[in-house]
Amino acid sequence: MSTITMYGFWRSLAAYRVRIALNLKGIAYEEIPVDILNGAQHSSDYDRINAEHVLPTLVDGDVTLFQSLPMLEYLDERFPEPALLPKGAADRAYARALALITVADAHPLVVPRVRKHLAASFGADAEAIDGWARHFMSEGLATYEKLFGRRAPAPYAVGERPTIADICFASHMAGARFFKCPLDAFPLCRALSERLDAIPAFASAHPLKQPGAPAL
Ligand SMILES: N[C@@H](CCC(=O)N[C@@H](CS)C(=O)NCC(=O)O)C(=O)O
């Protein structure tokens, strides 16, 4: 078996997603930190690894992957147990759709390059930028809350085992907490988040448990 390496960073919500999957599947890996808060993602060394200058990058032997969602699906195909997708076409589509609420719709709006651009091009101060992030993270929470009201997590988002939907949702909750979103209006999200945090593979992958994270 080849050695798996992930370029990540404590603060990266996308790296958190991939870390959870690696942990759930019991895959040994090495994590190489790239400090996205001080601009290390723009170094020429990292440019050769990731053309987009973002985290994470997953290296499995001679395979180099970018984008966390395809990484989750790659790991699931390469190491099938425990499965990260539910059985059945409709549930698989639902799990992917729940995942994309975070990966495609909310998270891209709050990443460092967007926050920097708001400051550099529109003169937004730290308070305005945090408000922007809270707005989009709260919109994501409201969507999840509505969907969990229509189809109750039982006990996880799409059935009895955690799937890519739970992994991406967990990263959304971590982001919502980073940006101090009020959570009172989202009891179903909070309950699922508590169930996920009780799983060691999720807990040990959490951003605040990684080297370099601030002690809160
Ligand atoms: N859609 C990508 C997200 C990639 C991304 O934006 N990653 C963030 C960290 S979570 C990053 O590296 N940002 C660097 C920047 O914005 O400059 C994925 O899911 O992998």
The ligand as an ORCA input file, in Angstrom:
! r2SCAN-3c Opt
* xyz 0 1
  N     -13.795     23.485     -2.877
  C     -12.506     23.199     -2.289
  C     -12.182     24.267     -1.270
  C     -10.787     24.684     -1.417
  C     -10.502     25.897     -0.533
  O     -10.962     27.022     -0.807
  N      -9.750     25.643      0.537
  C      -9.426     26.705      1.447
  C      -9.188     26.147      2.841
  S     -10.603     25.364      3.486
  C      -8.131     27.352      1.007
  O      -7.145     26.695      0.817
  N      -8.155     28.668      0.852
  C      -7.000     29.425      0.498
  C      -7.391     30.814      0.106
  O      -8.586     31.119      0.081
  O      -6.469     31.577     -0.183
  C     -12.523     21.835     -1.602
  O     -13.591     21.444     -1.117
  O     -11.467     21.188     -1.547
*
